[in-house]
């Protein structure tokens, strides 16, 4: 188009800020936290910069630092010492939830991951059949519902089932409502893909599948990356079953999924910048292959919001005040 001039609106930082269409704020970010039973001192998560597996004591100190940096919401992953096949014990994670709410009260929004992978001897996200070649959906949903109730009783503001079992959102909603926890939110990992980008997380959460034969991976219950229609069906079902927030995981490699689902389903959408995605940007920065560590993460966050996310789960939430101001 003759005479069309676009560069004037890019001329200086103030003009660029005034004309932005997509904005990311600290209030949109959720900080994951790992707390490990029996850990003697906090331990770095490989490849993740200043992300740690925490002890119960160091967790409280880290959360306080994060809140002082502007973080208002967290996603807790509890890792119990005792691994089981059935009859899972929620007491360790529930105790951490209660301690967080006693210390920080309503100033901190606590979401808690609901899954079995950190609790099972085999590392899968559900209860296995006797043959150990398949996840028993019904038994898994029953166990997940009990965990969700225990976390709600401990004071969690939100429970977040990440297991990808069929019908678990409806079962959890029914269980919570029946016990007087109608106000507890459910954030469903409704579009969680069978991805290779979960590596550092699985180290931190002690959640990698450990069966030498039989069910070696999670392909029978997580979504195939080549089946976007499955993500839509799963998210529609979870919305109808009572999920308050829906999620796409991973994030950067599934922006098309996030854009499509957030347009089709009128729910608040979360996206998880998973450990492998976060670690990749950290490595670029550590090797001097990006101009700025903060700018790299900020660009990813902008892409998430541009694709339809209203909230972002990111290990860098604790740095957002600095990175977003740059």
C-alpha positions in Angstrom: 0.0 0.0 0.0 1.6 3.2 -1.2 2.4 5.7 1.6 1.7 3.3 4.5 4.1 4.2 7.3 4.5 1.7 10.2 7.8 2.6 11.7 6.7 5.8 13.5 4.9 3.6 16.1 8.2 1.8 16.8 10.3 4.9 17.1 11.0 4.9 20.9 10.4 2.7 24.0 7.5 4.8 25.3 5.6 4.7 22.0 6.3 1.0 21.6 4.9 0.4 25.1 1.8 2.6 24.5 0.9 0.7 21.3 1.4 -2.9 22.5 -1.6 -5.2 22.0 -0.4 -8.0 24.2 0.8 -7.5 27.8 2.1 -9.9 30.4 1.9 -9.1 34.1 3.3 -10.7 37.2 -0.3 -11.4 38.3 -0.7 -13.9 35.4 2.2 -16.1 36.5 2.2 -19.2 38.7 5.5 -20.5 40.3 5.9 -24.2 40.6 7.5 -25.5 43.8 8.9 -29.0 44.6 9.0 -30.3 48.2 10.5 -33.6 48.9 10.0 -35.7 52.0 13.2 -36.8 53.8 15.4 -34.4 51.9 18.2 -33.1 54.2 18.9 -29.9 52.3 17.5 -28.2 49.2 19.0 -29.6 45.9 19.2 -27.9 42.5 17.1 -29.3 39.7 19.5 -30.1 36.8 19.4 -27.5 34.0 16.9 -25.3 35.7 18.9 -22.4 37.0 17.8 -21.4 40.5 15.0 -24.0 40.8 15.3 -26.4 43.7 13.8 -29.4 45.3 12.9 -28.0 48.7 12.7 -29.4 52.2 9.6 -28.4 54.2 11.6 -25.7 55.9 13.3 -24.3 52.8 10.0 -24.3 51.0 8.6 -21.7 53.4 11.7 -19.6 53.0 11.6 -19.8 49.2 7.9 -19.0 49.0 8.5 -16.0 51.2 11.2 -14.8 48.9 9.0 -15.4 45.9 6.2 -13.4 47.4 8.5 -10.5 48.1 9.4 -10.6 44.4 5.7 -10.3 43.5 4.6 -13.9 43.2 1.0 -14.5 44.4 0.3 -18.0 43.1 2.1 -21.3 43.2 1.7 -24.8 42.0 2.9 -27.4 44.6 4.4 -30.8 43.8 4.8 -32.9 46.9 7.1 -35.9 46.6 6.5 -38.5 49.4 9.3 -40.8 50.6 7.2 -43.9 50.7 6.3 -45.3 47.3 3.2 -47.6 47.0 1.1 -49.5 44.6 -2.3 -48.6 46.2 -3.7 -46.9 49.4 -1.7 -43.7 48.8 -0.8 -41.5 51.8 -1.6 -37.7 51.2 -0.3 -36.7 54.6 3.1 -35.3 53.6 1.8 -33.0 50.8 -1.2 -32.1 52.9 1.1 -31.0 55.8 3.0 -28.7 53.4 -0.3 -27.1 52.2 -1.4 -26.5 55.8 2.0 -25.0 56.7 1.8 -22.6 53.7 -1.7 -21.4 54.5 -0.8 -20.9 58.2 2.2 -18.8 57.2 0.8 -16.8 54.3 -3.0 -17.1 54.5 -5.0 -15.6 51.7 -2.0 -13.7 50.4 -0.9 -16.8 48.7 -3.0 -18.8 46.2 -2.0 -22.5 46.5 -2.7 -24.9 43.7 -1.6 -28.5 44.2 -0.8 -31.1 41.6 -3.0 -34.2 41.8 -1.3 -37.2 40.3 0.2 -40.6 41.4 3.5 -40.6 39.5 5.6 -39.3 42.5 3.8 -41.8 44.9 4.0 -45.0 42.9 6.8 -47.5 42.9 6.6 -47.8 39.1 6.4 -44.0 38.4 3.2 -44.1 36.4 0.3 -41.7 36.9 -2.2 -44.3 38.0 -2.8 -47.7 39.6 -1.6 -50.5 37.3 -3.5 -53.7 36.5 -2.3 -57.0 37.9 -0.5 -57.6 34.7 1.3 -54.3 35.1 0.8 -53.6 31.4 -2.0 -51.0 31.7 -3.3 -48.3 34.0 -6.6 -49.2 35.7 -8.7 -46.0 35.0 -11.4 -46.6 37.7 -9.0 -47.5 40.5 -6.8 -44.5 39.5 -9.7 -42.1 39.5 -10.8 -43.3 43.0 -7.3 -42.7 44.3 -6.9 -39.3 42.7 -10.3 -38.2 44.1 -9.1 -39.1 47.6 -5.9 -37.1 47.2 -7.8 -34.1 45.9 -10.1 -34.2 48.9 -7.2 -34.4 51.3 -5.5 -31.4 49.7 -8.7 -29.4 49.8 -9.1 -30.2 53.5 -5.6 -29.0 54.1 -6.4 -25.7 52.6 -5.6 -25.8 48.9 -7.3 -23.1 46.9 -7.1 -25.2 43.8 -6.4 -28.9 42.9 -4.8 -29.6 39.5 -5.3 -33.2 38.2 -2.4 -33.9 35.8 -2.9 -37.7 35.3 -5.0 -37.7 32.2 -7.4 -40.4 33.4 -10.9 -40.4 31.8 -13.5 -38.9 34.1 -11.3 -37.8 36.9 -12.5 -34.1 36.8 -16.1 -35.2 37.3 -15.2 -37.6 40.1 -13.1 -35.0 41.9 -15.8 -32.3 41.6 -18.3 -34.7 43.0 -16.1 -35.7 45.9 -15.2 -32.1 46.8 -18.8 -30.9 46.6 -20.0 -33.9 48.7 -17.6 -32.8 51.5 -18.4 -29.1 51.5 -15.5 -27.9 49.2 -17.7 -26.4 46.5 -15.3 -23.3 46.5 -12.2 -25.3 45.7 -11.2 -24.8 42.1 -10.1 -27.5 39.7 -7.4 -26.6 37.2 -7.4 -29.5 34.8 -4.4 -30.5 32.7 -6.9 -31.1 29.9 -4.5 -31.1 27.0 -1.4 -32.8 28.3 0.7 -34.3 25.6 3.0 -37.3 25.6 6.1 -35.1 25.3 9.9 -35.6 25.6 10.3 -32.2 27.2 9.5 -33.2 30.8 13.0 -34.4 31.7 14.2 -32.1 34.5 10.7 -32.2 36.1 10.8 -36.0 36.3 14.1 -35.8 38.1 12.7 -33.2 40.6 9.5 -35.1 41.2 11.0 -38.6 41.1 8.3 -39.4 38.6 9.9 -41.2 35.6 8.3 -44.5 34.6 10.4 -47.3 36.1 9.0 -50.5 34.7 11.7 -52.4 32.7 9.1 -54.3 30.7 5.4 -53.8 30.0 4.1 -50.2 30.3 7.3 -48.3 29.6 5.9 -44.9 28.9 2.7 -42.8 29.2 1.5 -43.0 25.6 -1.6 -45.0 26.6 -3.0 -42.1 28.7 -1.3 -38.8 27.6 -2.3 -37.2 24.2 -0.4 -38.1 21.1 1.3 -34.9 19.7 -0.2 -35.8 16.3 -3.8 -35.8 17.5 -5.0 -32.3 18.1 -8.6 -33.4 17.9 -8.0 -35.5 21.0 -7.0 -32.4 22.9 -10.2 -30.7 21.9 -12.4 -33.7 23.0 -10.5 -34.0 26.3 -10.8 -30.3 27.1 -14.5 -30.2 26.2 -15.2 -33.1 28.5 -13.2 -31.7 31.4 -15.0 -28.3 31.0 -18.4 -30.1 31.1 -17.3 -32.1 34.1 -16.6 -29.0 36.1 -13.1 -27.8 35.5 -12.8 -24.1 36.3 -9.4 -23.7 34.5 -8.1 -25.7 31.5 -4.5 -26.2 30.6 -2.2 -26.9 27.6 1.1 -28.7 28.4 3.8 -28.3 27.1 3.5 -24.7 25.9 5.9 -23.4 23.2 5.5 -26.5 21.0 1.7 -26.4 21.3 0.8 -22.8 20.7 -1.5 -23.8 17.8 -3.4 -26.1 20.2 -3.7 -23.3 22.8 -4.9 -20.8 20.2 -7.5 -23.2 18.9 -8.8 -24.4 22.2 -8.9 -21.0 23.8 -11.0 -19.8 20.9 -13.4 -22.8 21.0 -13.9 -23.2 24.8 -14.8 -20.2 26.9 -12.9 -21.0 30.0 -9.8 -19.5 31.6 -6.8 -21.1 30.0 -3.5 -21.9 31.6 -0.3 -22.9 29.8 2.7 -24.7 31.3 6.1 -23.7 30.2 7.5 -27.1 31.0 10.9 -27.9 32.5 12.5 -28.9 29.1 11.3 -25.7 27.5 12.5 -23.6 30.4 15.8 -25.4 30.6 16.4 -24.8 26.8 16.1 -21.1 27.3 18.3 -21.2 30.4 21.0 -23.1 28.4 20.9 -20.5 25.6 21.4 -17.8 28.1 24.2 -19.7 29.9 26.0 -20.2 26.6 25.7 -16.5 25.6 23.5 -17.5 22.7 20.7 -15.0 23.5 21.0 -11.3 24.2 19.3 -11.6 27.5 18.0 -14.4 29.8 15.0 -12.4 30.8 14.2 -11.3 27.3 14.1 -14.9 26.1 11.6 -15.9 28.8 9.6 -12.8 28.3 9.2 -13.5 24.6 7.9 -17.0 25.4 5.4 -15.5 27.8 4.2 -13.0 25.3 3.7 -15.9 22.8 1.5 -17.7 25.4 -0.7 -14.7 26.0 -0.9 -14.0 22.3 -2.1 -17.6 21.8 -4.9 -17.2 24.4 -3.5 -18.0 27.8 -4.8 -16.0 30.8 -2.2 -17.6 33.1 1.3 -19.1 32.7 2.9 -21.7 34.9 6.6 -20.9 34.7 9.7 -21.6 36.8 10.7 -18.0 36.1 7.7 -16.3 37.9 10.0 -15.3 40.7 12.0 -13.2 38.2 9.1 -11.7 36.4 9.1 -8.3 38.1 12.7 -7.8 36.9 12.3 -9.4 33.5 9.0 -7.7 32.5 10.4 -4.3 33.5 13.4 -4.5 31.3 
